[in-house]
Amino acid sequence: MRDAETLSIFLASVTAFLERRLPAEDIRRRDEHHIPPYDLIPELAEMGILRAPIAEEHGGLGLPWSSMCQVQERIASHAFFVSSIINRFICFGALPLITFGTEAQKREILPRILAGKTLVALALTEPGAGSDARAVSTRARKVDGGWLLSGRKTWISDADHAELLLTLCRTPAPDGSDKPSYTAFLAPRRSAGIAMTPLAKVGNHCMPSFDIGYDEVFVADDMVLGAVGKGFQTITGTLKYSRAGVASGVIGTAQAALDLARTHASERVQFGRAIATFQAVRHRLVDMHVEIVKARLMVRELARMIDADEPAETMSSMTKAVATDMLQFVTHHGMQLMASAGYAAESPMQRYWRDSRLYTFGEGTNEVQKELIARALGLPA
């Protein structure tokens, strides 16, 4: 799949699948009734999308990230919630397991993830620990044969549907000191002591979120992911991939919003002519287009760096911040341009506009991204 012709065929098959399985009225129905795309996962897995960017040695197709980002953009231009669930399967499940998992974990869990049978939910955020992930208060204490987890996580996507909860906990420092220590656990969702409550949201209704309580939840030793005391590195070690996926999806959504606004401007007549003939409207559409192109170029560079195995953490922060700010810009102006036509419940623009608000603080706030970039620039703390 490394050549352009094969990628073009793959993109065409993805487009055909989405048009067949997710017509506009079904996307609107799912959003209105809060129906996640879990029913599509078996077909997406059969098409090879979940395996696409995974190395062949791990059962994947070896698609480079420069191509995978184009696939994600294409999917999100039709339905961001499909792009997002694919990103979570790959970046919260498969890649952390490949990077930090034991051979036994990879052998037993990875094939099920790539087949779409096991979903891993990232359980990181807490009521008092969001941007400040090191403020995690959920704790794990060692017992015979494993650990007991106690605490609370919130705003956890897919938690009720997941088979495993990738949970970051405070644990005693391996050297016996008082310094903060964190460990990542693959907690089985159906374990005794886990309770969940769904959370209502303004947008992204096809991505359910939950508040989770852990009450002395037992997790066996062989379900620790990565080294004990190195959980923070485990959780953050694959963020460049998830941010590339999110940015690609955001660009696809922005392109769909621009296309919708452009069509409206060409068809909407005021003062005897299409509003696209007015300079203020034309320049607004041009500005939207330029911002999308800038973000797309950053994603392409990030993907190139990932494929070349170059350090890409700072670039991933820049790309995520630029792309998500861009989406808010595009949907804001798209809504203003379409006015009541965009504000109508049946218009996709109101969904783009409503959903876009999440992305500047989901996957790490843009303010935190800028702090990471400032560190890379060597600016004093």
C-alpha positions as CSV (number, residue, x, y, z in Angstrom):
1,M,0.0,0.0,0.0
2,R,2.9,2.3,-0.2
3,D,2.3,3.4,-3.8
4,A,-0.1,6.1,-4.8
5,E,-2.2,3.9,-7.0
6,T,-2.9,1.4,-4.2
7,L,-3.6,4.1,-1.7
8,S,-6.1,5.6,-4.2
9,I,-7.9,2.3,-4.5
10,F,-8.0,1.9,-0.7
11,L,-9.4,5.4,-0.3
12,A,-12.0,4.7,-2.9
13,S,-13.1,1.5,-1.1
14,V,-13.3,3.5,2.2
15,T,-15.4,6.2,0.5
16,A,-17.8,3.6,-1.0
17,F,-18.2,1.9,2.3
18,L,-19.1,5.1,4.1
19,E,-21.5,6.2,1.5
20,R,-23.2,2.8,1.6
21,R,-23.3,2.3,5.4
22,L,-23.6,5.9,6.6
23,P,-25.8,8.0,4.4
24,A,-26.5,11.5,5.6
25,E,-29.8,10.6,7.3
26,D,-28.2,7.8,9.3
27,I,-25.4,10.2,10.5
28,R,-28.1,12.6,11.6
29,R,-30.0,9.8,13.3
30,R,-27.0,8.5,15.2
31,D,-26.1,12.0,16.4
32,E,-29.7,12.7,17.5
33,H,-30.1,9.4,19.4
34,H,-26.5,9.1,20.6
35,I,-25.7,5.9,18.7
36,P,-21.9,5.0,18.6
37,P,-20.4,3.3,15.6
38,Y,-19.6,0.0,17.4
39,D,-21.7,-1.9,14.9
40,L,-19.4,-0.8,12.1
41,I,-16.2,-2.1,13.7
42,P,-16.4,-5.7,12.3
43,E,-16.6,-4.4,8.8
44,L,-13.9,-1.8,9.3
45,A,-11.7,-4.5,10.7
46,E,-12.5,-6.8,7.7
47,M,-11.4,-4.0,5.3
48,G,-8.1,-3.8,7.1
49,I,-8.4,-0.3,8.4
50,L,-7.6,-1.2,12.0
51,R,-4.5,-3.0,10.9
52,A,-3.5,-0.5,8.3
53,P,-0.7,1.4,10.1
54,I,0.5,-1.5,12.1
55,A,3.8,-3.1,11.1
56,E,3.5,-6.4,9.2
57,E,5.5,-8.2,11.9
58,H,2.6,-7.5,14.3
59,G,-0.1,-8.6,11.9
60,G,-0.7,-5.3,10.3
61,L,-0.6,-4.0,6.7
62,G,2.4,-1.7,7.1
63,L,0.7,1.4,5.7
64,P,2.9,4.4,6.4
65,W,1.5,7.2,8.5
66,S,1.7,9.6,5.6
67,S,-1.0,7.4,3.9
68,M,-2.9,6.6,7.1
69,C,-3.4,10.3,7.8
70,Q,-5.0,10.6,4.3
71,V,-7.3,7.7,5.1
72,Q,-8.3,9.3,8.4
73,E,-9.0,12.6,6.7
74,R,-11.2,11.0,4.1
75,I,-13.2,9.1,6.7
76,A,-13.7,12.2,8.9
77,S,-14.8,14.3,6.0
78,H,-17.8,11.9,5.9
79,A,-18.1,11.1,9.7
80,F,-15.6,12.2,12.3
81,F,-16.9,9.7,14.8
82,V,-15.8,6.8,12.6
83,S,-12.3,8.3,12.2
84,S,-12.2,8.8,16.0
85,I,-13.1,5.2,16.9
86,I,-10.5,3.9,14.5
87,N,-8.0,6.2,16.1
88,R,-8.9,4.9,19.6
89,F,-8.6,1.3,18.5
90,I,-5.1,1.9,17.1
91,C,-3.6,4.6,19.4
92,F,-5.1,3.6,22.8
93,G,-5.0,-0.1,22.2
94,A,-2.7,-1.5,19.5
95,L,0.2,0.9,19.6
96,P,0.7,1.1,23.4
97,L,0.6,-2.7,23.5
98,I,3.1,-3.0,20.7
99,T,5.4,-0.4,22.3
100,F,5.2,-1.5,25.9
101,G,3.5,-4.8,26.1
102,T,5.0,-8.2,27.0
103,E,5.2,-10.9,24.4
104,A,2.4,-12.7,26.1
105,Q,0.2,-9.6,26.1
106,K,0.9,-9.0,22.4
107,R,0.2,-12.6,21.5
108,E,-3.1,-12.7,23.5
109,I,-4.6,-9.2,23.1
110,L,-3.2,-7.6,20.0
111,P,-4.9,-9.9,17.4
112,R,-8.2,-9.3,19.1
113,I,-7.7,-5.5,18.9
114,L,-6.8,-5.7,15.2
115,A,-9.8,-7.9,14.5
116,G,-12.0,-5.3,16.1
117,K,-13.0,-7.7,18.9
118,T,-11.3,-5.9,21.8
119,L,-11.6,-2.2,22.5
120,V,-9.2,-0.5,25.0
121,A,-10.5,2.7,26.7
122,L,-7.9,5.1,28.0
123,A,-8.8,5.9,31.6
124,L,-6.5,8.8,32.5
125,T,-8.6,11.9,33.3
126,E,-9.9,12.4,36.9
127,P,-11.9,15.2,38.5
128,G,-8.7,16.7,39.8
129,A,-6.3,15.5,37.1
130,G,-6.8,16.5,33.5
131,S,-4.2,18.8,32.0
132,D,-2.1,18.0,35.1
133,A,-2.0,14.3,34.5
134,R,0.7,13.9,37.3
135,A,-2.0,14.8,39.8
136,V,-3.6,11.4,39.3
137,S,-5.0,10.2,42.7
138,T,-6.3,6.8,41.7
139,R,-4.1,4.3,43.5
140,A,-3.0,0.7,43.2
141,R,-1.6,-1.3,46.1
142,K,0.2,-4.5,45.7
143,V,-1.4,-7.8,46.8
144,D,-0.6,-11.4,46.2
145,G,-0.7,-12.0,42.5
146,G,-1.7,-8.6,41.4
147,W,-2.9,-5.1,42.5
148,L,-6.0,-3.5,43.9
149,L,-7.1,-0.3,42.2
150,S,-9.2,2.3,44.0
151,G,-10.2,5.8,42.8
152,R,-12.2,7.6,40.1
153,K,-11.8,8.4,36.5
154,T,-14.0,10.7,34.4
155,W,-14.8,11.6,30.8
156,I,-13.6,8.2,29.6
157,S,-14.6,7.5,26.1
158,D,-16.0,4.0,25.2
159,A,-15.6,2.8,28.8
160,D,-18.8,0.7,28.9
161,H,-18.1,-0.9,25.6
162,A,-14.4,-1.6,26.2
163,E,-13.0,-4.9,27.2
164,L,-10.0,-3.3,28.9
165,L,-9.5,0.0,30.7
166,L,-5.9,1.3,30.3
167,T,-5.8,2.9,33.7
168,L,-3.0,5.1,35.1
169,C,-2.6,4.8,38.9
170,R,-0.3,6.0,41.6
171,T,1.8,3.2,43.0
172,P,4.6,3.0,45.5
173,A,8.0,4.0,44.1
174,P,10.0,0.9,43.1
175,D,13.0,2.3,45.0
176,G,10.9,2.8,48.2
177,S,11.3,6.6,48.1
178,D,8.5,9.2,48.4
179,K,8.8,10.5,44.9
180,P,5.7,10.2,42.7
181,S,5.4,6.9,40.9
182,Y,2.8,5.8,38.3
183,T,1.9,2.5,36.7
184,A,-0.4,1.6,33.8
185,F,-2.8,-1.3,34.1
186,L,-5.0,-3.1,31.7
187,A,-8.0,-3.5,33.9
188,P,-10.8,-5.8,32.6
189,R,-14.0,-3.8,32.2
190,R,-16.2,-6.5,33.8
191,S,-14.1,-6.7,37.0
192,A,-15.8,-6.7,40.4
193,G,-15.7,-3.2,41.9
194,I,-16.0,-1.2,38.7
195,A,-19.1,1.1,38.4
196,M,-19.9,3.5,35.5
197,T,-22.2,6.4,34.9
198,P,-22.8,7.9,31.4
199,L,-22.1,11.6,31.0
200,A,-24.2,14.0,29.0
201,K,-22.4,16.2,26.5
202,V,-23.0,19.2,24.2
203,G,-21.6,17.4,21.2
204,N,-19.8,14.3,19.9
205,H,-22.9,12.2,20.7
206,C,-21.6,9.2,18.9
207,M,-18.6,9.0,21.3
208,P,-20.1,8.1,24.7
209,S,-18.2,9.2,27.8
210,F,-18.4,7.8,31.3
211,D,-17.5,8.5,34.9
212,I,-15.8,5.4,36.4
213,G,-15.4,4.3,40.0
214,Y,-12.8,1.7,41.0
215,D,-13.4,0.0,44.4
216,E,-10.6,-2.4,45.2
217,V,-10.6,-3.7,41.6
218,F,-8.2,-6.6,41.3
219,V,-5.8,-6.6,38.3
220,A,-3.4,-9.4,37.9
221,D,0.4,-8.9,37.6
222,D,0.4,-9.9,34.0
223,M,-2.0,-7.1,33.1
224,V,0.5,-4.3,34.0
225,L,1.4,-2.5,30.8
226,G,5.0,-1.4,30.7
227,A,7.2,-1.3,33.8
228,V,6.0,-0.7,37.3
229,G,6.7,2.9,38.1
230,K,6.9,3.9,34.4
231,G,3.2,4.3,33.7
232,F,3.4,7.9,32.8
233,Q,5.9,7.1,30.0
234,T,3.6,4.2,28.9
235,I,0.5,6.5,28.6
236,T,2.4,9.3,26.8
237,G,4.7,7.2,24.7
238,T,2.5,6.9,21.7
239,L,0.8,10.3,21.8
240,K,2.4,11.4,18.5
241,Y,0.3,8.8,16.7
242,S,-3.0,9.7,18.4
243,R,-2.4,13.4,17.7
244,A,-1.6,12.8,14.1
245,G,-4.9,10.8,13.8
246,V,-6.9,13.5,15.6
247,A,-5.4,16.3,13.5
248,S,-6.2,14.3,10.3
249,G,-9.8,13.8,11.4
250,V,-10.1,17.5,12.3
251,I,-8.9,18.5,8.8
252,G,-11.4,16.1,7.2
253,T,-14.3,17.7,9.2
254,A,-13.1,21.2,8.4
255,Q,-13.0,20.3,4.7
256,A,-16.6,19.0,4.9
257,A,-17.6,22.2,6.6
258,L,-15.9,24.4,4.0
259,D,-17.5,22.4,1.1
260,L,-20.9,22.8,2.7
261,A,-20.5,26.6,3.2
262,R,-19.1,27.0,-0.3
263,T,-22.1,25.2,-1.8
264,H,-24.5,27.3,0.2
265,A,-22.8,30.5,-0.8
266,S,-23.0,29.6,-4.5
267,E,-26.8,28.8,-4.2
268,R,-28.0,31.4,-1.7
269,V,-29.3,34.4,-3.5
270,Q,-29.5,37.8,-1.8
271,F,-30.0,41.2,-3.5
272,G,-30.4,39.5,-6.8
273,R,-27.2,37.5,-6.9
274,A,-25.5,34.5,-5.2
275,I,-23.8,35.6,-2.0
276,A,-20.6,34.0,-3.2
277,T,-20.2,36.9,-5.5
278,F,-19.8,39.3,-2.6
279,Q,-16.2,40.0,-1.7
280,A,-16.8,39.6,2.1
281,V,-18.2,36.1,1.6
282,R,-15.6,35.1,-1.0
283,H,-12.7,36.2,1.2
284,R,-14.2,34.4,4.2
285,L,-14.3,31.2,2.2
286,V,-10.7,31.8,1.0
287,D,-9.5,32.3,4.6
288,M,-11.2,29.1,5.6
289,H,-9.5,27.2,2.8
290,V,-6.1,28.7,3.6
291,E,-6.3,27.6,7.2
292,I,-7.2,24.1,6.2
293,V,-4.3,23.9,3.8
294,K,-1.8,25.1,6.4
295,A,-3.0,22.5,8.9
296,R,-2.9,19.7,6.3
297,L,0.7,20.6,5.4
298,M,1.6,20.3,9.1
299,V,0.0,16.9,9.3
300,R,1.9,15.7,6.3
301,E,5.2,16.9,7.9
302,L,4.3,15.2,11.1
303,A,3.5,12.0,9.3
304,R,6.8,12.2,7.4
305,M,8.7,12.5,10.6
306,I,6.9,9.5,12.1
307,D,7.6,7.4,9.1
308,A,11.3,8.5,9.2
309,D,11.4,7.6,12.9
310,E,12.4,11.2,13.7
311,P,11.6,12.8,17.1
312,A,8.1,14.1,16.5
313,E,6.7,14.9,19.9
314,T,7.0,18.7,19.5
315,M,5.7,18.6,16.0
316,S,2.7,16.5,17.2
317,S,1.9,19.2,19.8
318,M,2.1,22.0,17.2
319,T,0.0,20.1,14.7
320,K,-2.7,19.2,17.2
321,A,-3.0,22.8,18.4
322,V,-3.0,24.3,14.9
323,A,-5.5,21.9,13.4
324,T,-8.0,22.1,16.3
325,D,-7.8,25.9,16.4
326,M,-8.3,25.8,12.6
327,L,-11.5,23.7,13.0
328,Q,-13.0,26.2,15.3
329,F,-12.2,29.0,12.9
330,V,-13.7,27.2,10.0
331,T,-16.9,26.1,11.7
332,H,-17.4,29.5,13.3
333,H,-17.2,31.2,9.9
334,G,-19.2,28.4,8.2
335,M,-22.0,28.9,10.7
336,Q,-21.9,32.7,10.3
337,L,-22.0,32.4,6.5
338,M,-24.9,29.9,6.5
339,A,-26.7,31.7,9.3
340,S,-30.1,30.1,10.1
341,A,-29.5,27.5,7.4
342,G,-26.5,26.3,9.3
343,Y,-28.2,26.6,12.7
344,A,-31.1,24.4,11.7
345,A,-31.1,21.0,13.4
346,E,-31.0,19.1,10.1
347,S,-27.9,20.9,8.9
348,P,-24.5,19.2,9.3
349,M,-22.9,22.6,10.0
350,Q,-24.4,22.8,13.4
351,R,-23.0,19.4,14.2
352,Y,-19.5,20.4,12.9
353,W,-19.7,23.6,15.0
354,R,-21.0,21.9,18.1
355,D,-18.5,19.0,18.0
356,S,-15.5,21.1,17.2
357,R,-15.4,22.7,20.6
358,L,-14.1,19.5,22.2
359,Y,-10.9,19.1,20.2
360,T,-9.0,22.1,21.5
361,F,-9.0,20.6,25.0
362,G,-9.5,16.9,24.2
363,E,-6.3,14.9,23.7
364,G,-4.4,17.4,25.8
365,T,-5.4,21.1,25.9
366,N,-3.9,23.4,23.4
367,E,-2.5,25.5,26.3
368,V,-0.6,22.4,27.5
369,Q,0.6,21.8,23.9
370,K,2.0,25.3,23.8
371,E,3.8,24.7,27.1
372,L,5.4,21.6,25.6
373,I,6.5,23.6,22.6
374,A,7.9,26.4,24.9
375,R,10.0,23.8,26.6
376,A,11.3,22.5,23.3
377,L,12.3,26.1,22.5
378,G,14.3,26.2,25.7
379,L,12.1,29.0,27.2
380,P,12.5,29.4,31.0
381,A,9.8,27.9,33.1
